[in-house]
Amino acid sequence: MSIEQAAPVAAPFAPSAVVGQPAGRAAATLANADAPREQSQLRRNLRRFLIGNRLNFVGLVIVVLFFILALFGELLAPYSPYQQDITNSKLLAPSWSHPMGTDELGRDLLSRVMTGTRISLQVAVVVLGFAVTFGTLVGAISGYFGGIVDEVLMRITDMFLAFPALILAIAIAASLGRDLKYTMVALATVYWPWYARLVRGQVLTIRERDFITAGRGLGLSGPRLLLRHILPNAISVVIIQITLDIGYAVLATSSLSFIGLGAQPPSPEWGTMITTARNHIREAWWYTTFPGIALALTVFAFNALGDGLQDALDPRSGHR
């Protein structure tokens, strides 16, 4: 049971339902009384998310679709994304047999776009997984302990934030080599300082609240307060930011691949497909169009989902 739940037990006038009961039973009774309230709030948040704005539902559907394609896209694809047929299927326009047309090597674009979903989302998950973990650790330590620890960690963070994000990612990827794994390293290096700053701000606010002061008075250690009571109250903001950043991470991955620093041919990564299609844009409009639409839909869907989560999880948005 958290400190916030325990606080009402210490109130000078206990509810009549717990008068005369032992402390443990009183706390359990209060926890059970709060459970319907929490469930009701959860239902209101879910209803606000699904019904409050239609774009939230559209974004959720597209995100689910893309995750399905990321898991099973290559199995569901009508053709192999690497199968070539230069003789009979070179740069064919969209048709029933090839709904998105074919490329300069006769490969089916629908199959390649479906398979490329896995690559783009996989990179985004790996990049944000590292960025969130490392950034949250740095921000939490900096915000809670303050002093010289905060000063040193934030000055290091500012060094990374001093450069434009995409320019820094290009510099790191170019120095390491032209490979998708180096793209992940470059983007993770760019993203973690933003999470460090975000978490630090949340920790600075939460550590001054009354229930944290009460926890210190009860003798709880700093690490326990940080891990059990401060970070759980800051996690909703981090979740919202992750949802927004997935789309931007996919876009940044495609941007690096577009200039030759990410995935390399014959990979069906969307940015790689678009940069190859530039040479055929006059005679094959579909070659650049469909990978571009997939990229735009991904960014739109995660942005819509992130905005919807922000409205649902932010108590100040209850009047909307």
DONU-668929 format. One line per 4 residues: number of its first residue (from 1); their letters; for each residue x, y, z of C-alpha. Coordinates in nm, 3 decimals, decimal comma. Example, Ala and Ser with C-alpha at 12.3 -4.5 7.8 and 13.67 -1.06 7.14 Angstrom:
1	as	1,230:-0,450:0,780  1,367:-0,106:0,714
***
This chain:
1	msie	0,000:0,000:0,000  0,141:0,339:-0,095  0,186:0,637:0,134  -0,100:0,817:-0,037
5	qaap	-0,340:0,535:0,048  -0,216:0,521:0,407  -0,263:0,894:0,466  -0,641:0,883:0,538
9	vaap	-0,583:0,625:0,816  -0,390:0,882:1,015  -0,670:1,139:0,988  -0,804:1,262:1,324
13	faps	-1,160:1,153:1,241  -1,169:0,805:1,088  -1,475:0,699:0,885  -1,741:0,517:1,081
17	avvg	-1,680:0,205:0,873  -1,339:0,155:1,030  -1,401:0,272:1,389  -1,304:0,004:1,636
21	qpag	-1,119:-0,204:1,380  -0,749:-0,289:1,401  -0,514:-0,072:1,194  -0,454:-0,344:0,933
25	raaa	-0,826:-0,409:0,883  -0,898:-0,035:0,875  -0,641:0,018:0,601  -0,784:-0,274:0,403
29	tlan	-1,136:-0,134:0,441  -1,026:0,207:0,314  -0,840:0,047:0,023  -1,151:-0,150:-0,070
33	adap	-1,360:0,168:-0,050  -1,121:0,347:-0,285  -1,121:0,062:-0,539  -1,462:0,144:-0,697
37	reqs	-1,359:0,509:-0,720  -1,038:0,417:-0,903  -1,227:0,181:-1,136  -1,482:0,454:-1,208
41	qlrr	-1,202:0,698:-1,291  -1,044:0,438:-1,519  -1,373:0,389:-1,703  -1,415:0,765:-1,743
45	nlrr	-1,063:0,797:-1,881  -1,122:0,509:-2,124  -1,455:0,657:-2,236  -1,293:0,998:-2,282
49	flig	-1,017:0,841:-2,489  -1,242:0,635:-2,717  -1,542:0,865:-2,750  -1,410:1,212:-2,673
53	nrln	-1,224:1,246:-3,004  -1,272:1,026:-3,308  -0,909:1,073:-3,410  -0,806:0,883:-3,095
57	fvgl	-0,995:0,575:-3,211  -0,866:0,609:-3,567  -0,509:0,638:-3,437  -0,556:0,334:-3,214
61	vivv	-0,688:0,124:-3,504  -0,397:0,222:-3,729  -0,143:0,153:-3,454  -0,291:-0,193:-3,391
65	lffi	-0,285:-0,261:-3,766  0,080:-0,162:-3,792  0,175:-0,381:-3,496  -0,004:-0,674:-3,660
69	lalf	0,192:-0,608:-3,979  0,513:-0,581:-3,778  0,452:-0,927:-3,630  0,301:-1,107:-3,927
73	gell	0,363:-0,880:-4,227  0,610:-1,106:-4,403  0,382:-1,407:-4,354  0,075:-1,220:-4,482
77	apys	0,254:-1,065:-4,779  0,136:-1,204:-5,114  0,494:-1,231:-5,247  0,843:-1,252:-5,107
81	pyqq	0,973:-0,896:-5,051  1,304:-0,998:-5,210  1,172:-1,194:-5,510  1,286:-1,032:-5,837
85	ditn	1,135:-1,055:-6,186  1,308:-0,801:-6,408  1,184:-0,959:-6,731  0,807:-0,955:-6,674
89	skll	0,734:-0,735:-6,369  0,963:-0,434:-6,388  0,794:-0,108:-6,274  0,440:-0,235:-6,320
93	apsw	0,162:0,007:-6,226  -0,082:-0,088:-5,946  -0,312:-0,372:-6,052  -0,506:-0,663:-5,903
97	shpm	-0,198:-0,884:-5,901  0,024:-0,606:-5,758  -0,200:-0,357:-5,568  0,089:-0,116:-5,508
101	gtde	0,280:-0,192:-5,827  0,638:-0,318:-5,852  0,984:-0,162:-5,833  1,273:-0,152:-6,081
105	lgrd	1,366:-0,513:-6,000  1,012:-0,647:-6,032  0,958:-0,685:-5,656  0,605:-0,643:-5,523
109	llsr	0,576:-0,311:-5,337  0,286:-0,422:-5,118  0,494:-0,710:-4,984  0,791:-0,482:-4,925
113	vmtg	0,586:-0,214:-4,748  0,425:-0,476:-4,524  0,762:-0,629:-4,437  0,918:-0,287:-4,383
117	tris	0,672:-0,219:-4,103  0,857:-0,465:-3,882  1,193:-0,297:-3,945  1,065:0,054:-3,870
121	lqva	0,879:-0,037:-3,551  1,159:-0,264:-3,433  1,408:0,020:-3,458  1,169:0,256:-3,276
125	vvvl	1,115:0,008:-2,991  1,488:-0,057:-2,945  1,579:0,312:-2,962  1,311:0,426:-2,718
129	gfav	1,370:0,128:-2,490  1,727:0,240:-2,431  1,644:0,612:-2,430  1,363:0,577:-2,175
133	tfgt	1,559:0,345:-1,945  1,878:0,549:-1,940  1,706:0,888:-1,950  1,468:0,796:-1,667
137	lvga	1,758:0,674:-1,453  1,958:0,993:-1,508  1,657:1,222:-1,459  1,535:1,045:-1,145
141	isgy	1,876:1,052:-0,974  1,934:1,414:-1,076  1,594:1,538:-0,964  1,578:1,353:-0,632
145	fggi	1,928:1,403:-0,495  1,986:1,752:-0,636  2,297:1,949:-0,547  2,623:1,861:-0,717
149	vdev	2,473:1,538:-0,855  2,200:1,734:-1,033  2,449:1,992:-1,159  2,689:1,738:-1,311
153	lmri	2,422:1,519:-1,471  2,228:1,810:-1,618  2,540:1,974:-1,763  2,622:1,647:-1,939
157	tdmf	2,263:1,630:-2,062  2,285:1,989:-2,189  2,591:1,896:-2,395  2,375:1,659:-2,600
161	lafp	2,081:1,900:-2,616  2,305:2,179:-2,749  2,308:2,019:-3,096  2,006:1,985:-3,329
165	alil	1,879:1,630:-3,282  1,885:1,515:-3,644  2,225:1,676:-3,712  2,375:1,500:-3,411
169	aiai	2,221:1,168:-3,519  2,366:1,211:-3,869  2,711:1,288:-3,728  2,708:0,982:-3,500
173	aasl	2,573:0,746:-3,767  2,823:0,873:-4,026  3,116:0,823:-3,788  3,011:0,470:-3,691
177	grdl	2,917:0,334:-4,033  2,631:0,276:-4,273  2,428:0,013:-4,097  2,091:-0,007:-3,924
181	kytm	2,245:-0,099:-3,588  2,448:0,222:-3,594  2,132:0,413:-3,673  1,981:0,273:-3,353
185	vala	2,286:0,385:-3,153  2,271:0,733:-3,304  1,900:0,782:-3,237  1,919:0,643:-2,883
189	tvyw	2,199:0,889:-2,809  1,981:1,172:-2,935  1,661:1,074:-2,752  1,774:0,994:-2,397
193	pwya	1,847:1,356:-2,286  1,486:1,457:-2,350  1,361:1,184:-2,116  1,620:1,280:-1,856
197	rlvr	1,490:1,638:-1,858  1,126:1,526:-1,854  1,167:1,285:-1,562  1,382:1,531:-1,366
201	gqvl	1,107:1,793:-1,387  0,846:1,545:-1,266  1,065:1,426:-0,978  1,138:1,783:-0,866
205	tire	0,763:1,846:-0,843  0,660:1,520:-0,679  0,937:1,509:-0,416  0,794:1,823:-0,251
209	rdfi	0,445:1,680:-0,206  0,308:1,601:0,138  0,305:1,223:0,105  0,679:1,222:0,022
213	tagr	0,747:1,439:0,327  0,542:1,196:0,533  0,746:0,909:0,395  1,068:1,075:0,503
217	glgl	0,918:1,127:0,847  0,839:0,756:0,866  1,204:0,679:0,794  1,172:0,547:0,438
221	sgpr	1,502:0,543:0,251  1,569:0,765:-0,050  1,587:0,479:-0,304  1,259:0,333:-0,175
225	lllr	1,083:0,669:-0,194  1,218:0,720:-0,545  1,132:0,375:-0,682  0,807:0,303:-0,497
229	hilp	0,640:0,642:-0,466  0,794:0,908:-0,693  0,856:0,728:-1,024  0,514:0,554:-1,033
233	nais	0,352:0,899:-1,010  0,564:1,027:-1,299  0,515:0,730:-1,530  0,200:0,860:-1,704
237	vvii	0,388:1,156:-1,852  0,664:0,925:-1,975  0,409:0,690:-2,138  0,251:0,980:-2,325
241	qitl	0,592:1,099:-2,447  0,688:0,747:-2,560  0,370:0,722:-2,767  0,445:1,052:-2,938
245	digy	0,811:0,966:-2,994  0,752:0,629:-3,164  0,624:0,804:-3,475  0,914:1,049:-3,473
249	avla	1,164:0,766:-3,422  1,023:0,587:-3,728  1,049:0,913:-3,924  1,407:0,973:-3,808
253	tssl	1,504:0,617:-3,902  1,364:0,664:-4,251  1,539:1,001:-4,277  1,879:0,848:-4,201
257	sfig	1,809:0,562:-4,442  1,703:0,813:-4,706  2,049:0,977:-4,701  2,224:0,640:-4,697
261	lgaq	2,314:0,614:-4,326  2,054:0,359:-4,218  1,926:0,039:-4,372  2,094:-0,058:-4,699
265	ppsp	1,942:-0,222:-5,010  1,784:-0,472:-5,056  1,623:-0,400:-4,718  1,251:-0,310:-4,751
269	ewgt	1,288:-0,027:-4,498  1,065:0,263:-4,605  1,335:0,530:-4,619  1,559:0,306:-4,828
273	mitt	1,272:0,234:-5,068  1,196:0,606:-5,109  1,557:0,702:-5,180  1,583:0,427:-5,443
277	arnh	1,253:0,537:-5,598  1,382:0,891:-5,662  1,550:0,768:-5,979  1,213:0,649:-6,117
281	irea	0,977:0,917:-5,990  0,882:1,034:-6,342  0,780:0,696:-6,480  0,665:0,523:-6,158
285	wwyt	0,473:0,755:-5,926  0,359:0,463:-5,710  0,715:0,372:-5,613  0,757:0,673:-5,383
289	tfpg	0,390:0,725:-5,302  0,301:0,408:-5,112  0,608:0,389:-4,882  0,555:0,761:-4,815
293	iala	0,189:0,704:-4,726  0,287:0,421:-4,489  0,539:0,649:-4,319  0,292:0,938:-4,292
297	ltvf	0,017:0,713:-4,151  0,253:0,577:-3,886  0,353:0,922:-3,764  -0,010:1,042:-3,770
301	afna	-0,141:0,737:-3,583  0,109:0,757:-3,298  0,062:1,133:-3,266  -0,315:1,091:-3,246
305	lgdg	-0,274:0,811:-2,992  -0,036:1,019:-2,781  -0,269:1,321:-2,782  -0,559:1,098:-2,682
309	lqda	-0,364:0,944:-2,395  -0,266:1,289:-2,276  -0,630:1,397:-2,263  -0,731:1,075:-2,087
313	ldpr	-0,453:1,065:-1,828  -0,434:1,436:-1,750  -0,678:1,519:-1,468  -0,692:1,883:-1,581
317	sghr	-0,852:1,773:-1,909  -1,163:1,636:-1,738  -1,375:1,931:-1,851  -1,313:1,859:-2,220
***
